[in-house]
């Protein structure tokens, strides 16, 4: 087949989820002279909030911080997927971003040429299978960090013998009927805690099966400060900013205390659960063995999962799976959980930069052999930034910070007349110990432990780490010296003769 003719853009954003839409906004505001395009594999915007359709899907952190800093949030702190999609749609409409976004474009390969100082992207249109080639000066990777096509389900013995249905929340079937069924939800994270109360009224009974307990924060799904400010007729911009600052202050204090006085924080978290459940149930099923914040803590609005348990619509079993049997699941304790439907809320598969095949000057890129600069750039990969958010704070906080950083970097390159930027270890980094992306003693969810070997390494020096500390990064990132010795710039060739079409002409 003849090679597809390439269009050219200054910046190519990968993904139209929360990070990609935010990135497009920042580019338009801070780099208005740059052409850009957003490629999205799905048929609309939203990412996780579009592809995940299981019952009850909602945020597990508040929308005053998960929402963009530039767009006031006016709904309840914990929001449904539909509410988040509506909010993102308003951002796209209000800022005329739609002409820049192309849906149904799956990227397969990305190749950097040092001769041309350009990325060449090879994609496929999902509707026609037509190949698409785009060149770009800069890649902004906003596609997330897990594989969207399917979730992670362990390979338990006997699964083929089970006579019922096995479903993963990430690929929820539209036609599944849980009415009066015996349902077992495997998992103990935010997805499981969301699913159980959402389906409890329809099922005959739902059982949450977990290997070990996790922490939750139950509370009312409203913000008292926001309510007070609105009663005072404060503008929504004020409400959003003040509530956002208060939430961030509370989160900073909570995170600090989780490290400095973990037992006290643990007691407070368990006391919250004890408001809904008897002491025996709290001790057996909701008292984790690890200190708070070694894994993500989900907010449970109105304690809905605990209410489902107290009402007898749901139950919790803490045990290990021995094997699947025709009628359900045989546990290590010898007990059999009968089930018509098993839902494996067991997490997802981590991937690196969207499973795209990357090459630099014809050589395949092995990301595990690169070193990360502040969790966003990588040695050996020019003109590329990856948005990877926070575990202990809302993802979008970092998406906004990196939006500022990318735009500042692009404007700095223009001022210098540079066509290429890459990061490299400095003389003072020579002999620096290289470590896994994340310290497992600090944060160790299953998906990260399973995929850590795929991720770039971090260095012992702070510049070469993804610190996961929003409260430090919000001050550090805006002050990063872009002419520091870790940044290497070079001039490039003149602008390509074949310029891109206007966004309106090029949109699909």
C-alpha positions as CSV (number, residue, x, y, z in Angstrom):
1,X,0.0,0.0,0.0
2,X,1.3,3.5,-0.7
3,X,2.6,5.3,2.4
4,X,0.0,7.8,3.8
5,X,0.9,11.4,3.3
6,X,1.9,13.1,6.6
7,X,0.3,16.1,8.1
8,X,2.4,18.3,10.4
9,X,1.6,19.8,13.8
10,X,3.8,21.6,16.3
11,X,2.4,19.4,19.2
12,X,0.6,16.1,19.2
13,X,-1.4,15.2,22.3
14,X,-2.1,11.4,22.8
15,X,-5.4,10.8,24.5
16,X,-8.6,12.9,25.1
17,X,-9.1,11.9,28.7
18,X,-8.8,14.2,31.7
19,X,-5.1,14.9,31.0
20,X,-5.4,15.3,27.2
21,X,-8.3,17.7,27.3
22,X,-6.5,19.7,30.0
23,X,-3.4,19.7,27.9
24,X,-5.3,21.0,24.9
25,X,-6.7,23.8,27.1
26,X,-3.2,24.8,28.4
27,X,-1.7,24.8,24.9
28,X,-4.4,27.0,23.5
29,X,-4.1,29.5,26.5
30,X,-0.4,29.6,26.9
31,X,1.0,28.7,23.4
32,X,-1.7,30.2,21.1
33,X,0.7,30.3,18.2
34,X,1.3,26.5,18.2
35,X,-0.7,24.1,16.0
36,X,-1.8,20.9,17.7
37,X,-3.9,17.9,17.3
38,X,-5.3,15.4,19.9
39,X,-5.5,11.8,18.8
40,X,-7.9,9.5,20.7
41,X,-8.5,5.8,20.1
42,X,-12.0,5.8,21.5
43,X,-15.0,7.4,19.8
44,X,-15.4,10.3,22.2
45,X,-13.6,12.1,25.0
46,X,-13.4,11.0,28.6
47,X,-10.9,8.1,28.7
48,X,-11.6,6.1,31.8
49,X,-14.9,7.8,32.4
50,X,-16.1,6.8,28.9
51,X,-14.7,3.3,28.7
52,X,-15.7,2.1,32.1
53,X,-19.4,1.5,32.3
54,X,-19.9,-0.8,35.3
55,X,-22.8,0.1,37.7
56,X,-22.2,3.0,40.0
57,X,-18.9,4.1,38.5
58,X,-17.7,7.3,40.3
59,X,-14.6,9.2,41.3
60,X,-12.7,8.0,44.3
61,X,-11.4,11.5,45.1
62,X,-13.2,14.9,45.3
63,X,-13.9,16.9,42.2
64,X,-12.7,20.1,43.6
65,X,-9.2,18.7,43.1
66,X,-9.8,16.1,40.5
67,X,-11.5,18.8,38.4
68,X,-9.4,21.3,36.5
69,X,-8.1,24.3,38.4
70,X,-9.5,26.6,35.7
71,X,-13.0,25.2,35.6
72,X,-15.2,25.5,38.7
73,X,-16.9,22.3,39.9
74,X,-20.5,22.9,41.0
75,X,-21.6,19.3,41.8
76,X,-21.1,17.0,44.7
77,X,-17.5,16.2,45.7
78,X,-17.7,12.6,44.6
79,X,-19.1,12.5,41.1
80,X,-20.5,9.9,38.7
81,X,-18.9,9.1,35.4
82,X,-21.8,10.9,33.6
83,X,-21.2,14.0,35.7
84,X,-17.5,14.0,34.9
85,X,-18.1,13.6,31.2
86,X,-20.6,16.5,31.2
87,X,-18.0,18.6,33.0
88,X,-15.3,17.7,30.4
89,X,-17.7,18.3,27.6
90,X,-18.2,21.9,28.9
91,X,-14.5,22.4,28.9
92,X,-14.2,21.3,25.3
93,X,-17.2,23.5,24.2
94,X,-16.3,26.6,26.1
95,X,-12.7,26.6,24.8
96,X,-13.5,25.5,21.2
97,X,-11.3,22.4,21.6
98,X,-13.4,20.0,19.5
99,X,-11.9,21.0,16.1
100,X,-8.5,19.9,17.4
101,X,-9.6,16.4,18.5
102,X,-9.7,13.3,16.2
103,X,-11.5,10.3,17.6
104,X,-11.1,6.7,16.6
105,X,-7.4,7.1,15.8
106,X,-5.3,4.3,17.3
107,X,-1.6,5.0,17.4
108,X,0.6,2.0,16.6
109,X,4.1,3.5,16.2
110,X,6.0,6.7,17.1
111,X,9.5,7.3,15.6
112,X,11.9,10.1,16.3
113,X,14.4,11.3,13.7
114,X,17.4,13.3,15.0
115,X,18.1,14.3,11.4
116,X,14.8,16.0,11.1
117,X,14.1,16.7,14.8
118,X,10.6,15.3,14.3
119,X,8.3,12.6,15.6
120,X,6.4,10.6,13.0
121,X,3.2,9.0,14.3
122,X,1.6,6.1,12.5
123,X,-2.0,5.5,13.4
124,X,-5.0,3.7,12.1
125,X,-8.6,5.0,11.8
126,X,-10.8,2.5,13.7
127,X,-13.8,3.0,11.4
128,X,-12.1,2.6,8.0
129,X,-8.7,0.9,8.9
130,X,-7.1,3.8,6.9
131,X,-3.5,4.5,7.9
132,X,-2.7,7.9,9.1
133,X,0.7,9.6,9.3
134,X,1.4,12.7,11.3
135,X,4.6,14.5,12.1
136,X,5.0,16.6,15.2
137,X,7.8,18.6,16.8
138,X,6.6,17.5,20.3
139,X,4.7,14.6,21.8
140,X,2.5,15.1,24.9
141,X,1.6,11.7,26.2
142,X,-1.8,11.9,28.0
143,X,-3.0,8.3,27.5
144,X,-2.8,7.2,31.1
145,X,-0.9,4.3,32.5
146,X,-3.0,1.1,32.1
147,X,-4.2,-1.0,29.3
148,X,-7.7,0.1,28.3
149,X,-8.7,-3.0,26.2
150,X,-9.0,-5.3,29.1
151,X,-8.5,-5.5,32.9
152,X,-6.4,-7.8,35.0
153,X,-7.9,-11.1,36.1
154,X,-5.6,-13.7,37.8
155,X,-5.5,-17.1,36.3
156,X,-7.2,-19.1,39.1
157,X,-7.3,-22.9,38.8
158,X,-10.7,-24.3,37.7
159,X,-12.0,-21.2,36.0
160,X,-13.0,-23.2,33.0
161,X,-15.1,-25.5,35.2
162,X,-17.3,-22.6,36.6
163,X,-20.8,-22.9,35.2
164,X,-21.6,-19.2,35.8
165,X,-20.4,-16.0,34.2
166,X,-17.1,-14.2,34.9
167,X,-17.0,-10.5,34.3
168,X,-14.3,-7.8,34.7
169,X,-15.6,-4.3,35.5
170,X,-13.4,-2.8,32.8
171,X,-15.2,-4.7,30.1
172,X,-18.7,-4.6,31.5
173,X,-21.3,-6.2,29.2
174,X,-24.4,-4.2,28.4
175,X,-26.7,-7.2,28.4
176,X,-25.8,-8.7,31.8
177,X,-28.8,-9.3,34.0
178,X,-28.0,-9.7,37.8
179,X,-31.6,-9.9,38.9
180,X,-32.0,-12.3,41.8
181,X,-28.5,-13.7,41.0
182,X,-25.9,-14.8,43.6
183,X,-23.0,-12.5,42.8
184,X,-19.4,-12.6,44.1
185,X,-17.3,-9.5,43.7
186,X,-13.5,-10.3,44.0
187,X,-11.4,-7.4,45.2
188,X,-11.1,-4.8,47.9
189,X,-10.4,-1.5,46.2
190,X,-12.5,1.4,45.1
191,X,-14.1,-0.5,42.2
192,X,-15.3,-3.3,44.4
193,X,-16.6,-0.8,47.0
194,X,-18.5,1.0,44.3
195,X,-20.0,-2.0,42.6
196,X,-21.3,-3.8,45.7
197,X,-23.8,-1.1,46.8
198,X,-24.6,-0.3,43.2
199,X,-25.9,-3.8,42.4
200,X,-27.0,-4.9,45.9
201,X,-30.7,-4.0,45.3
202,X,-30.9,-6.0,42.1
203,X,-29.0,-9.2,43.2
204,X,-30.3,-12.0,45.2
205,X,-27.2,-11.4,47.3
206,X,-23.8,-10.0,46.7
207,X,-20.6,-11.1,48.5
208,X,-17.4,-9.1,48.5
209,X,-14.5,-11.6,48.6
210,X,-11.1,-10.1,49.5
211,X,-7.7,-11.5,50.4
212,X,-7.1,-8.7,52.8
213,X,-8.8,-5.5,54.0
214,X,-8.2,-2.0,52.7
215,X,-8.8,1.4,54.1
216,X,-11.8,3.6,53.3
217,X,-13.0,7.0,54.3
218,X,-16.8,7.1,54.7
219,X,-18.5,10.5,54.8
220,X,-21.3,12.7,53.4
221,X,-21.0,13.5,49.7
222,X,-21.0,17.2,50.2
223,X,-18.6,19.9,51.2
224,X,-19.7,22.2,54.1
225,X,-17.4,25.1,53.1
226,X,-18.8,25.0,49.6
227,X,-22.4,25.0,50.9
228,X,-21.6,28.0,53.2
229,X,-20.0,30.0,50.4
230,X,-22.9,29.4,48.1
231,X,-25.3,30.5,50.8
232,X,-23.3,33.7,50.9
233,X,-23.7,34.0,47.1
234,X,-20.0,33.8,46.5
235,X,-19.1,33.5,42.8
236,X,-18.5,29.9,41.7
237,X,-14.9,30.8,40.9
238,X,-14.3,31.8,44.5
239,X,-16.1,28.7,45.8
240,X,-14.0,26.4,43.6
241,X,-10.7,28.0,44.5
242,X,-11.3,28.3,48.3
243,X,-12.7,24.8,48.6
244,X,-9.9,23.4,46.5
245,X,-7.3,25.1,48.8
246,X,-9.1,23.8,51.9
247,X,-9.2,20.3,50.6
248,X,-5.6,20.4,49.6
249,X,-4.6,21.7,53.1
250,X,-6.6,18.9,54.7
251,X,-5.1,16.3,52.5
252,X,-1.6,17.5,53.1
253,X,-2.1,17.3,56.9
254,X,-3.6,13.8,56.6
255,X,-0.8,12.5,54.4
256,X,1.8,14.0,56.8
257,X,0.1,12.4,59.7
258,X,-0.2,9.0,58.0
259,X,3.7,8.9,57.9
260,X,4.4,10.5,61.3
261,X,1.6,8.9,63.4
262,X,0.3,6.0,61.4
263,X,-1.4,4.2,64.3
264,X,-3.4,7.3,65.2
265,X,-4.5,7.7,61.6
266,X,-5.4,4.0,61.4
267,X,-7.5,4.3,64.5
268,X,-9.4,7.3,63.0
269,X,-10.0,5.5,59.8
270,X,-11.3,2.4,61.5
271,X,-13.5,4.6,63.8
272,X,-15.2,5.9,60.6
273,X,-16.1,2.3,59.5
274,X,-17.2,1.5,63.1
275,X,-19.9,4.1,62.8
276,X,-21.7,1.7,60.4
277,X,-20.5,-1.8,61.4
278,X,-20.0,-3.8,64.6
279,X,-16.5,-4.0,66.1
280,X,-16.1,-7.7,65.1
281,X,-16.8,-7.0,61.4
282,X,-14.5,-4.0,61.4
283,X,-11.7,-6.1,63.0
284,X,-12.2,-9.1,60.6
285,X,-12.9,-7.4,57.3
286,X,-11.8,-3.7,57.4
287,X,-8.6,-3.6,59.4
288,X,-5.6,-3.7,57.0
289,X,-2.3,-5.0,58.0
290,X,-0.4,-2.1,56.4
291,X,0.0,1.5,57.5
292,X,-2.3,4.1,55.8
293,X,-1.4,5.4,52.4
294,X,0.8,2.5,51.3
295,X,-2.2,1.9,48.9
296,X,-4.8,4.4,47.7
297,X,-7.6,5.2,50.1
298,X,-11.1,5.6,48.6
299,X,-13.8,7.9,49.8
300,X,-17.1,6.0,50.4
301,X,-20.0,8.5,50.0
302,X,-22.5,8.0,52.8
303,X,-20.8,4.7,53.7
304,X,-23.0,3.0,51.1
305,X,-21.1,-0.3,51.0
306,X,-21.3,-0.5,54.8
307,X,-25.0,0.2,54.7
308,X,-25.5,-2.5,52.2
309,X,-23.8,-4.9,54.6
310,X,-25.9,-3.8,57.6
311,X,-29.1,-4.2,55.6
312,X,-28.2,-7.8,54.7
313,X,-28.1,-7.1,51.0
314,X,-24.3,-7.7,50.9
315,X,-21.7,-9.6,52.9
316,X,-17.9,-9.6,53.2
317,X,-15.7,-12.7,53.2
318,X,-11.9,-12.3,53.9
319,X,-10.2,-15.5,52.6
320,X,-8.0,-16.8,49.8
321,X,-9.2,-18.5,46.7
322,X,-8.2,-22.2,46.3
323,X,-9.9,-22.7,43.0
324,X,-13.1,-22.2,41.0
325,X,-15.6,-25.1,41.1
326,X,-18.7,-25.6,38.9
327,X,-21.0,-24.0,41.5
328,X,-18.7,-21.1,42.5
329,X,-15.4,-20.6,44.4
330,X,-13.7,-22.9,46.8
331,X,-11.8,-21.0,49.5
332,X,-8.6,-22.0,51.3
333,X,-10.7,-22.3,54.5
334,X,-12.7,-25.1,52.8
335,X,-15.8,-23.0,52.4
336,X,-17.5,-22.8,49.0
337,X,-19.1,-19.5,47.9
338,X,-21.9,-20.3,45.5
339,X,-22.2,-17.9,42.6
340,X,-24.1,-17.3,39.4
341,X,-21.9,-14.4,38.4
342,X,-18.3,-13.6,39.5
343,X,-17.1,-10.1,39.0
344,X,-13.3,-9.8,39.1
345,X,-12.6,-6.3,40.4
346,X,-8.9,-7.2,40.6
347,X,-7.3,-4.2,39.0
348,X,-5.7,-3.5,35.6
349,X,-2.6,-4.1,33.6
350,X,-0.1,-1.3,33.7
351,X,1.5,-0.3,30.4
352,X,4.0,2.3,29.4
353,X,3.0,5.1,27.1
354,X,0.0,3.3,25.6
355,X,1.7,0.2,24.3
356,X,2.9,2.3,21.3
357,X,6.1,0.9,19.6
358,X,8.6,3.7,20.0
359,X,11.8,4.1,18.1
360,X,14.6,6.7,18.2
361,X,16.7,6.9,15.1
362,X,15.5,3.5,14.1
363,X,16.3,1.8,17.4
364,X,13.4,0.3,19.5
365,X,13.0,2.0,22.8
366,X,13.1,0.0,26.0
367,X,11.7,2.3,28.6
368,X,13.0,0.2,31.5
369,X,16.5,1.2,30.4
370,X,15.8,4.9,30.6
371,X,15.8,7.2,33.7
372,X,12.9,9.4,34.5
373,X,13.3,13.1,35.0
374,X,10.7,14.1,37.6
375,X,8.4,11.3,36.4
376,X,7.6,13.1,33.1
377,X,10.6,13.0,30.8
378,X,13.1,10.2,30.0
379,X,16.7,10.0,29.1
380,X,17.1,9.1,25.4
381,X,13.6,10.4,24.4
382,X,13.7,13.9,23.0
383,X,10.7,16.3,22.8
384,X,8.4,14.1,24.9
385,X,6.5,14.5,28.2
386,X,4.3,11.8,29.8
387,X,1.6,12.8,32.2
388,X,1.6,10.4,35.2
389,X,-0.5,11.7,38.1
390,X,-0.4,11.3,41.9
391,X,-1.5,8.3,44.0
392,X,-2.1,10.2,47.2
393,X,-3.7,13.2,45.5
394,X,-6.0,13.8,42.5
395,X,-4.5,12.9,39.1
396,X,-5.6,16.2,37.6
397,X,-3.5,18.3,40.0
398,X,-0.4,17.0,38.2
399,X,-2.0,17.2,34.8
400,X,-2.4,21.0,35.4
401,X,1.1,21.4,36.8
402,X,2.6,19.6,33.8
403,X,0.4,21.6,31.5
404,X,2.2,24.7,32.8
405,X,5.6,23.0,32.5
406,X,5.1,21.8,28.9
407,X,3.9,25.2,27.7
408,X,6.8,26.9,29.5
409,X,9.3,24.5,28.0
410,X,7.8,25.0,24.5
411,X,8.0,28.8,24.8
412,X,11.5,28.5,26.1
413,X,12.6,26.4,23.2
414,X,11.1,28.9,20.8
415,X,12.9,31.8,22.5
416,X,16.2,29.8,22.2
417,X,15.6,28.8,18.6
418,X,15.8,25.1,19.7
419,X,14.0,22.4,17.8
420,X,15.1,19.6,20.2
421,X,15.3,19.1,24.0
422,X,16.2,16.1,25.9
423,X,17.2,15.3,29.5
424,X,20.5,13.7,30.4
425,X,22.3,12.9,33.7
426,X,24.5,15.7,35.0
427,X,28.1,15.3,36.1
428,X,26.9,15.3,39.7
429,X,24.6,12.4,38.9
430,X,27.5,10.1,37.9
431,X,27.5,7.0,39.9
432,X,24.0,7.7,41.2
433,X,22.1,4.6,42.3
434,X,19.3,3.6,39.9
435,X,16.2,2.3,41.5
436,X,12.7,1.0,40.5
437,X,10.2,3.7,39.5
438,X,8.5,3.6,42.9
439,X,9.7,2.5,46.3
440,X,7.5,-0.5,47.2
441,X,7.9,0.4,50.9
442,X,6.3,3.7,50.2
443,X,3.5,2.7,47.8
444,X,2.8,-0.9,46.6
445,X,-0.6,-1.5,44.8
446,X,-0.7,-4.8,42.9
447,X,-0.8,-3.3,39.4
448,X,2.4,-1.3,40.2
449,X,4.2,-4.3,41.6
450,X,3.2,-6.5,38.6
451,X,4.4,-3.9,36.0
452,X,7.3,-2.1,37.8
453,X,9.9,-3.9,35.6
454,X,8.4,-2.1,32.5
455,X,8.7,1.4,33.8
456,X,11.8,3.7,33.6
457,X,14.1,3.8,36.6
458,X,14.4,6.5,39.1
459,X,17.7,8.0,40.4
460,X,18.7,8.6,44.0
461,X,18.8,12.3,43.4
462,X,15.5,14.1,43.6
463,X,15.4,15.5,40.0
464,X,15.3,11.9,38.8
465,X,12.3,10.8,40.8
466,X,8.5,11.0,40.6
467,X,8.1,12.1,44.2
468,X,4.3,11.7,44.3
469,X,4.4,14.8,46.5
470,X,2.0,17.4,45.0
471,X,2.6,19.8,47.9
472,X,6.3,20.0,47.1
473,X,5.9,19.9,43.3
474,X,3.5,22.8,43.1
475,X,6.3,25.0,44.3
476,X,9.3,23.2,42.6
477,X,8.0,22.6,39.1
478,X,7.3,26.3,38.2
479,X,10.8,27.1,39.3
480,X,12.7,24.4,37.4
481,X,15.7,26.0,35.6
482,X,15.1,25.1,32.0
483,X,18.7,26.0,31.2
484,X,20.0,23.7,33.9
485,X,22.6,21.1,33.0
486,X,20.0,18.3,32.8
487,X,18.4,19.9,29.7
488,X,20.2,19.6,26.4
489,X,19.0,21.7,23.5
490,X,19.8,21.8,19.8
491,X,18.7,23.8,16.8
492,X,16.8,22.2,14.0
493,X,15.8,22.4,10.4
494,X,13.5,25.1,9.0
495,X,9.7,24.6,9.3
496,X,8.4,21.8,7.0
497,X,7.1,23.2,3.7
498,X,4.0,21.0,4.0
499,X,2.1,22.7,6.8
500,X,-0.9,21.2,8.5
501,X,-4.5,21.9,7.5
502,X,-6.4,24.2,9.7
503,X,-8.0,22.4,12.7
504,X,-11.5,22.7,11.3
505,X,-10.4,21.2,8.0
506,X,-8.4,18.4,9.7
507,X,-10.9,17.4,12.4
508,X,-12.9,14.2,12.2
